[in-house]
Amino acid sequence: MDEPQEHVEEAQQDLALEAEEETREIEDDDVMIAEAINDPAPTEDAAAGLKAVIEAAIYITDEPLTALQIASALDQPLERIKEILAQLVTEYGAPDRGLSIRELAGGYKMATKPEHHESIRKFVKKLQAPLKLSLAALETLAVVAYKQPITAPEIMEIRGVQGAGVLKTLLDRKLVAAAGRKEVIGKPILYKTTREFLIQFGLNSLSELPTLKEFEELGRFALNEGDEPAAAAPVKATDLESQIAAEENAGHADA
């Protein structure tokens, strides 16, 4: 008879332990729920404030800002910053916005919309005389852009004139940079366009380069150059394109 009684007591103890454990789990759940309620979640005001800060940061910086730069500076998750940037790009893309936020050279920059450029140019002309890129600088920059990497002698061969001074100007303006040396006799320096070139011409990558004729039109308004009169005749883009094509054909024939 003692042995069954002992089993009954053990069973009662097990039930008591199970009930105690179940009570503890319920209490833990209550604590977690309370903590979740008391833990301040990001409010709409906080989210709007973060968005406003990002918008202002893009506005005041001359260089395009990357999502990673913004996330690091504001100590925010990268995915959250990317989401806000996507929102800003969409919002600024609305027809009633005169400015846009778009991706340039791997970052984000605020600028006037392309469809308003002509109107803005006319407006600015009434404020001050327009400054244009010199013909020699534009020609040289076009050759580098479409033939890079390229050496100074190759540039001069295509243009048919000496252009060391113009090339130095483009280097000083950081539109062109050295890109190593060509493995030929004398090992001349190779030149390529820079990130600043992409920014000035509103390009995200070299794959977006326009035709030479469009390039000439962009260049006349995008950059400033003081070594030649602003009223000089425009570059003959078709002639320059023919020169580049002829040089390429000569290179294939030599090969």
KATAQUI-V585934 format. One record per backbone hydrogen bond with DSSP energy under -0.5 kcal/mol. NH is the residue of the N-H (numbers start at 1). CO is the residue of the C=O. Records with the same first field share a line. If there is no record, write none. Layout:
BEGIN
NH=CO  CO
END
This chain:
BEGIN
5=1
6=2
7=3
8=4
9=5
10=6
11=7
12=8
13=9
14=10
15=11
16=12
17=13
18=14
19=15
20=16
21=17
22=18
23=19
24=20
25=21
26=22
27=23
28=24
29=25
30=26
31=27
32=28
33=29
34=30
35=31
36=32
37=33
38=34
39=35
47=43
48=44
49=45
50=46
51=47
52=48
53=49
54=50
55=51
56=52
57=53
58=54
59=55
60=56
61=57
65=108
70=66
71=67
72=68
73=69
74=70
75=71
76=71
81=77
82=78
83=79
84=80
85=81
86=82
87=83
88=84
89=85
90=86
91=87
92=88
93=89
94=91
97=94
100=111
102=100  109
104=107
107=104
108=65
109=102
110=58
111=100
113=98
116=113
117=114
120=116
121=117
122=118
123=119
124=120
125=121
126=122
127=123  124
128=124
133=219
138=134
139=135
140=136
141=137
142=138
143=139
144=140
145=141
146=142
147=143
148=144
149=191
150=191
152=189
155=151
156=152
157=153
158=154
159=155
160=156
167=163
168=164
169=165
170=166
171=167
172=168
173=169
174=171
175=170
176=170
177=192
179=180  190
182=188
184=182
187=184
190=180
191=150
192=177
194=175
198=194
199=195
200=196
201=197
202=199
203=198
208=205
209=206
215=211
216=212
217=213
218=214
219=215
220=216
221=217  218
222=218
223=219
225=132
232=229
237=235
240=236
241=237
242=238
243=239
244=240
245=241
246=242
247=243
248=244
249=245
250=246
251=247
252=248
253=249
254=250
255=251
END
